[in-house]
C-alpha cells in the first residue's frame, strides 16, 4: 500500500476538528472490584431516575421548571436505563457461558 503524504490529507480535509488531548490519568483495571464498580454505576442511574422524577413533579405542580430540562432528564434516564439493561443482559449471558464450560 502506498503512503499518502500528510500535506495531501490535510489539504483534502481542512474542516476536521482537532482531537483534544485527554486530561488526567488513565489507568487500566484496578480502581476497585467489579461489585463496587457495578454498585457505583447503579447508584448513578438511580440518581438520574430520581432527578427526572423530581423535575417532572416540579414541572407539573409549580410550572417553574423548563420543559426542555424535563425532556432532557427523561432522555438521559432512558439511555442510562437501556445501557444498564444491556450490561445486565451481557453479564447474565457471560455467567451462563462460564457455568457451561467444561474444565
N, C-alpha and C positions, 0 to 999 in steps of 0.2 A: 504494500500500500504506500502511496506517495504522500510525503509530508506536505501539509499546506502551510505556507508561511503565516506567522501571526498577524502581520500587517494586512494580509488579504482577508482574514476572517474578521478583523476589527473594522475594515472598510465596508464589508458586506452587512455587518450587524451593529451599526453605531448606536442604536437606540436601546440596547440591552443595558439594564441597570447593573451596577457593581454589586457583587455578593458581599454583604457585610461580614466582617470578621467576628467570630464568636468571642464573647467576653466571658470571663470567669474560667473556672477549672472544669475540665471534662474528665470524668472518671468512668472506668468500665467496671460494672458489677458493684459489689460490696458496700452499698450505703445502708444496708440492713437486710434482714431476711425477707423472704417472699411474703410471709404473713403480715409483717409490718408495712411493707410497700402496698400490699393489697388493701389493708385496713385504712391506710392514709388516703389512697385513691377513692375508696368507697365513702370516706368521710367528706372528701371534696365534692363528690357527686351529690351527697346528701345536702351539703351546704348550698349547692346550686339549686336543688329542688326546693329547699326552704325559701331561698331568695325569690324564686319565681312565684311561689305561692303567696309570699308576703307582698310582692309588688302587685299581683293580681288582686288581692284583697284590698290593698290600699287604693288601687285604681277604681274599684267598684264602690267602695264605701266613701272615700273622700273626693275622688276625681282629680286630685292634685298630682298624680303620677302620670308622666307622659306615656301614652300608649305605645310609642316606639320602644321605650325601655322595657315594658312588659313583654312585647313580642320578641325582643332580643333575648331576654332572660328565658322565655319559654323555648326558643330555638336552641339556646345553649344547653338547657336541660334535656331536650330531646336528643341532641347529639351525644351528650355525656351518657345518658341512659342507654342509647343504642350501642355506644362503644363498650360500656360495662357489660351489656348482654353478650356482645361478641367475644369479649375476653373470657367471660364465664363459660360460654359455649366451647371455646378453644381449650380452656383448662380442663373441662369435663372430658372432652374428646382425647386429650393427651393422657389423662389419668386412665381412661378406658384402654387406650393403646398400651400403656405401661403394664396394666394388670393382665393383659392378654399375651404379653411377651413370655416366651419360654426361656428359662435360664439354663 
